[in-house]
Amino acid sequence: MSAVTTIFCDIGGVLLTDGWGHAARRQAVAEFGLDEQEFGQRHEYVSRAIETDEMSLEQYLDRVVFYEPRPFSREQFKAFMFGQSQPYEEHIALIGQIAESGRYQMATLNNEILELNLYRISQFDLAQHFSVFLSSCFLRMRKPDEEIYEAALRITHRQPQECLFIDDREANLESPRMMGMQTILFRQLDQLREELRKHGVDAVHQGFIG
C-alpha cells in the first residue's frame, strides 16, 4: 500500500447532512404537501442537469416545484432547502485535525447543486480544511462516472495509488478503486478513525486524532 499524499472527501453524508438528498426531499414533500411521485419523477428527470450546473436553481424550481401555482413562495421553499444542511461537528473536527497536520493535500469530491455547494462551503467554513473543491457543479461531471475521478487526479497532479477517497456510498468508490485509489466506505466516526489508521494516515499516529 502506497503512502497517502492526498485525501479526497465527500461532503454530504460524511461531513454534513446531504444537501438535497432523498431524506431532505421526503421532508419537503411532507412540509409543502407535494405529490411524492410527481415530485420524485420531476427531480430525477433533471438531477444530472442541476448537479452539473447545466440548470440553475431557479430553473430547477420551475421544473420540479413551481410548474403550477403553489400556496407557498419560492423564498419559503429555498429557505427550507438550505436549512436541511447541518454539520456533523465531530466528523469535521476529525478531518480538520488531519488537515492541520499539514501532511496531506485535502480536497472535497462531491455531487452538489451550485448554489447549495457555495452556501455549504461558506456556512461551515470548509475552506479552513480543504484547499481544493472538486464538485460536480464546478467540473460539470459527477460521481460515480469515472471521468470525475480522472479529472480529480489531473487537477491535483497525483497518481491514483497515493490518493485516499472517503465516501458514504459504495457505488461512488468502485471506479476510483478500480483505478488504483485507496478508498474508505464511511459508516461511522470510530470506524473512519480505524480505517484511517489502516491506511497509514500519519496524523492519526502522531496524536492529532484520539
C-alpha positions in Angstrom: 0.0 0.0 0.0 1.5 3.3 -1.1 1.8 6.2 1.3 -1.2 8.6 1.1 -0.4 12.1 0.0 -3.9 13.3 -0.9 -7.2 12.8 0.7 -10.5 13.3 -1.2 -13.6 13.5 1.0 -17.2 13.5 0.1 -19.3 16.2 1.9 -22.9 15.1 2.2 -23.2 12.1 4.4 -19.6 12.4 5.7 -19.1 16.0 6.9 -22.6 17.4 6.6 -26.1 16.1 6.1 -27.0 15.6 2.5 -27.8 19.0 1.0 -30.7 17.9 -1.1 -30.8 14.2 -0.8 -33.6 11.7 -0.5 -34.3 12.4 3.2 -34.5 16.2 2.6 -36.8 15.7 -0.4 -39.1 13.4 1.5 -39.3 16.1 4.2 -40.1 18.7 1.6 -43.0 16.5 0.3 -44.4 16.4 3.8 -43.7 20.1 4.7 -45.2 21.5 1.5 -47.9 18.9 0.7 -46.3 17.9 -2.7 -47.3 14.9 -4.7 -44.5 12.5 -3.8 -44.5 10.6 -7.1 -44.7 13.6 -9.3 -42.0 15.5 -7.3 -39.7 12.5 -7.4 -40.0 11.9 -11.1 -39.5 15.6 -11.9 -36.4 15.7 -9.7 -34.9 12.6 -11.4 -35.5 14.0 -14.9 -33.3 17.0 -14.1 -30.9 15.7 -11.4 -27.9 15.4 -13.6 -28.5 18.8 -15.1 -28.8 20.6 -11.8 -25.8 18.8 -10.2 -23.6 19.6 -13.2 -24.7 23.3 -13.4 -26.4 22.9 -16.8 -29.5 24.2 -15.0 -29.8 26.9 -12.4 -31.6 26.6 -9.1 -34.4 28.8 -10.3 -34.8 26.7 -13.4 -34.9 23.6 -11.2 -37.6 25.1 -9.1 -39.6 26.0 -12.2 -39.4 22.4 -13.5 -39.8 20.5 -10.2 -42.0 22.6 -7.9 -43.4 25.8 -9.4 -44.8 24.4 -12.7 -48.2 25.1 -11.2 -49.4 27.7 -8.6 -48.4 26.9 -5.0 -49.7 28.2 -1.6 -46.1 28.9 -0.7 -43.3 31.1 -2.1 -40.0 30.4 -3.8 -38.3 32.1 -0.9 -40.0 29.7 1.6 -39.1 26.7 -0.4 -35.5 27.8 -0.9 -35.1 28.6 2.8 -36.3 25.0 3.5 -33.8 23.6 1.0 -30.8 25.5 2.5 -32.0 24.7 6.1 -31.5 21.0 5.6 -27.7 21.4 5.6 -26.4 20.7 9.1 -22.9 19.8 10.2 -21.5 16.7 11.7 -19.3 18.5 14.1 -17.1 15.6 15.2 -16.6 14.4 11.7 -15.5 17.9 10.6 -13.2 18.1 13.6 -11.5 14.8 12.7 -10.9 15.9 9.1 -9.7 19.3 10.5 -7.1 17.6 12.6 -5.8 15.7 9.6 -5.6 18.9 7.6 -3.8 20.7 10.4 -1.1 18.2 10.3 0.0 19.7 7.0 0.9 16.3 5.7 -1.8 15.9 3.1 -3.4 17.7 0.2 -7.1 17.9 1.2 -9.8 18.0 -1.4 -13.6 17.5 -1.5 -15.1 15.4 -4.2 -18.9 15.6 -4.2 -22.1 15.9 -6.2 -23.9 19.2 -5.4 -26.2 21.9 -6.8 -24.1 25.0 -7.3 -26.0 27.4 -5.0 -26.1 24.8 -2.2 -22.5 23.9 -2.7 -21.3 27.5 -2.4 -23.5 28.0 0.7 -22.3 24.9 2.4 -18.6 25.7 1.8 -19.1 29.2 3.2 -21.6 28.4 6.0 -19.5 25.6 7.5 -16.0 27.1 6.7 -14.9 24.1 4.8 -12.1 26.1 3.1 -10.4 26.1 6.5 -9.7 22.4 6.0 -9.7 21.9 2.2 -7.6 23.6 -0.5 -9.4 22.1 -3.5 -13.2 21.7 -4.1 -13.9 19.2 -6.8 -17.7 19.5 -7.0 -19.9 18.2 -9.8 -21.3 21.7 -10.3 -17.8 23.0 -10.9 -16.5 20.2 -13.1 -19.8 19.5 -14.9 -19.4 15.8 -14.3 -20.5 13.8 -11.3 -19.9 10.6 -9.3 -20.0 7.7 -9.9 -18.8 8.4 -13.5 -15.1 7.5 -14.0 -14.4 10.8 -15.7 -14.8 12.9 -12.5 -12.1 10.8 -10.7 -9.8 11.1 -13.7 -10.3 14.9 -13.5 -9.6 14.9 -9.8 -6.2 13.2 -10.4 -5.3 15.6 -13.2 -6.2 18.7 -11.2 -4.3 17.6 -8.1 -1.4 16.2 -10.1 -1.5 12.9 -8.2 -1.1 9.2 -9.0 -4.1 7.0 -8.0 -2.2 4.9 -5.6 -1.2 7.9 -3.4 -4.8 9.1 -3.1 -7.4 8.1 -0.4 -11.1 8.7 -1.1 -13.7 8.7 1.6 -17.4 8.4 0.7 -20.5 7.0 2.3 -21.8 5.2 -0.9 -20.1 2.1 -2.2 -21.2 2.9 -5.8 -19.0 6.0 -5.6 -16.0 4.0 -4.6 -16.0 1.4 -7.2 -14.5 3.4 -10.1 -11.7 5.0 -8.0 -10.8 1.6 -6.5 -10.5 0.1 -10.0 -8.3 3.0 -11.0 -6.0 2.2 -8.1 -7.0 4.7 -5.5 -7.3 3.7 -1.8 -10.8 4.0 -0.5 -12.8 4.1 2.7 -16.6 3.4 2.8 -17.7 5.8 5.6 -20.2 4.3 8.1 -19.5 5.9 11.5 -16.8 8.0 13.2 -15.0 5.3 15.1 -14.9 3.2 12.0 -13.4 6.0 10.0 -10.7 6.6 12.6 -9.7 2.9 12.5 -9.7 2.8 8.7 -7.5 5.9 8.5 -5.0 4.1 10.8 -5.1 1.1 8.5 -4.2 3.4 5.6 -1.3 4.8 7.5 -2.6 8.4 7.7 0.3 9.9 9.8 -1.8 12.4 11.6 -3.5 9.5 13.5 -0.3 8.1 14.7 1.2 11.5 15.5 -1.6 12.0 18.1 -3.7 14.5 16.3 -6.6 12.1 16.4 -7.6 10.2 19.5 
